[in-house]
Amino acid sequence: MKKVLIINGHPDRESFCFGLHESYKKSSLRAGNEVKEIILADMTFNPILMYGYRKRTELEPDLLEAWEKIKWAEHIVWIYPTWWASPPALLKGFIERVFLPGFAFEYREKSPFPKKLLTGKTSEIISTMDAPVFYYKWIVKDIGGKMIRKDIGAFCGIKNKRTTYLATLKTSTPEQRQGWLEKVEKLGNKG
């Protein structure tokens, strides 16, 4: 049994990302995992890191709860749309407010490399997009995925196991979407 945390970064509850979320959750629970969720569309917080790291902005109750869920999790599932080659602004703002020094990493004196405070956790990314996957990976250079996997995850000690891109959403058929829901359901069984 694994402690699985699903972070849904889509700001619209009626989006296809929520269908993917439910497919993953259902199969992960069926596989015997314990599942918690962070649904950004339901949260109340200022997504702007007002002072950078110069001084700490007090965390809102929803962000304090998110902190506890991230500490609890063994496996983090990021579900979000790729817009303008990266995650939505709301998800980026959430990351900036929550993945802070002292929680996700710790600066070290005389070293450019931080102490990774989330070591031992794994993650995976499930992202929808309207660009073809080959174009996003090879022309755009997968900048949003790299940001989540390396610049945030690996920087804090989280090892990404898998990245799944589903595209092109805008021109997809109902049959394609059903196939994607089934694919994500299988991913939930793997955890």
N, C-alpha and C positions, 0 to 999 in steps of 0.2 A: 504494500500500500504506500502510495506517495501523497505528499501534501502539494496539491496543484493550485496555483493561483492564476486565474484568467484576468488579464488587464485589457479591457475593451476601450480602445481609444477613439472610437467613432462618436461624434457629438450628437448623432441622430439615432434614436432608438428604433426607428423604422427602417434602418439600413440593412443591407444584406450581411454586413459584419455581425449583426445580432443573430441572424440565422446561423452563421458559422459558429458563433459563440455557443449557442444552444446545442448544436451538433457535437462540438468538442466536449462540452460539459456533460451531456447525456452519456456519451460513450466512456468518458473518464470515470464517472460515477459507477457505471456498469462494470468497469474493470476493477472496481474496489478502491479507487482513490478517494481521498478526501478533497473536496473542491471548495475554494473560496473565490470571490469575485471582487474586482474593482471596476466599476462602471462609471467612466468619467462623465457621461451624459447626465448622471444622477447626482453628481457631487457639486458642492458649493465651495469654491476657493478662488483666490486671485492667482491666475496662471503666470503672473509676472514676478520674476526674481528682482524685486525692487532695488536692492542694494548690492547685487552681485554677492560675493562672499565677504564683503567688507563688514556687514553686520547682518545678523539673522532676523528675518521677518518671522513673527510668530506663526506657527502652523495652525491652520483652521482645524476643527474637529475631524472633518473628512480626511484631511491629510495625515493627521495623527493615527487615524484608524488604518489608512493605507500603509503607513509605516509598519504597524503591527502585523498586517497581513504579509508584507514583503519579508519581514523577519521570520515569520512562521513558515513561509513557502520553501519547498525543496525544488520545485519546478515552476517557472513563470512562463505563461503563454501570452504573448503580445498579439492582439488582434486589432488591426486598424487598416484604414484605406491609405494608399499612397497618393498624396496630392502634391503636385509640384515637386515630385521626386523624393518626398520625405513624409513622415507622419504628420497628421494634422497639428495645427498650432496648439490646440488644447492638450494633446498628448505631450508635446514638447514642453509646454508650460508645467504640466504635472511632473515630468522628469526633473526639470530645473528646480522645482520647489521641494521635491521629496528626496532625490538622490544627492544628498548633501554631505559635506565633510562632517565626520563624526558619526554618520549613519551608514553611508555607502562606501566611503573611503576615508583615509586619514592622511594628511600631508606628513611627510617625514623631513626632519631637519637634515640638510646637506644631501638630499636625494631628489632627483626630478620625478621619481616613481613613488606613487602613493602606496600605503598599506591598503590592501583590498579587504574590505570588511564584509563582503557578501560571498566570499569563497565557499565552494561546496554546493552552490545552487546551479541549476541548469535552466536553460530557457529555449524557447522556440518562437518563431515569428510566423504569423499567418496574415498576409496582407493582400488586399484587392487593389487593382489598378486598371486604368483604361489604356495605358500604353502596353504594347506587346512585351512579354517578359524578356525576350532576347534583346530588345531595344533598351529596356531599363537596365539589364545586367551589363551589356557590352558597350552601349553608347553613353548612357547616363552614368554608368559605373556603379550602380547599386548604392548610391550615397545614403539613402534613408536606412536601408538594411544594415549597411556598415556602421552607421551611427548607433543603431540599437545594439548590434552584436558586439562591436569592438569599442567604440568611443564611450559607450555607457556600460554595457555588460562586462566586457573583458576588463575594462578599467577598474570596475568594482569587484571583480572576481567571479562573475557569472559566466559559465561556459555554454555557449549556444550549441544546441544539438542539431537543429534543423530550421530551415527557412523555406516557407511555401508561399509562392506568389500565384495568385489566381487572376487571370486576365484573358481577354479584355472584357471587363465587366459591362461597360456601356453597350456593347454590341452582342452580349451573350444571350443565348436562348434559354428558355425555361429548363430544357434538358441539360444544358451545360451547367446551369446553376445547381440543379439537382445532383449532378455528378460531383460538383465541388463540395456540396454539403456531405455527400457520402465519403468523399476523400478525407475531409476534415474529421468526420466521425471515426474513420480508421486511425487517424493520427491521435485522437483522444484515447483510443485503446492502448496505444504504445506509450503515451505519456512521456 
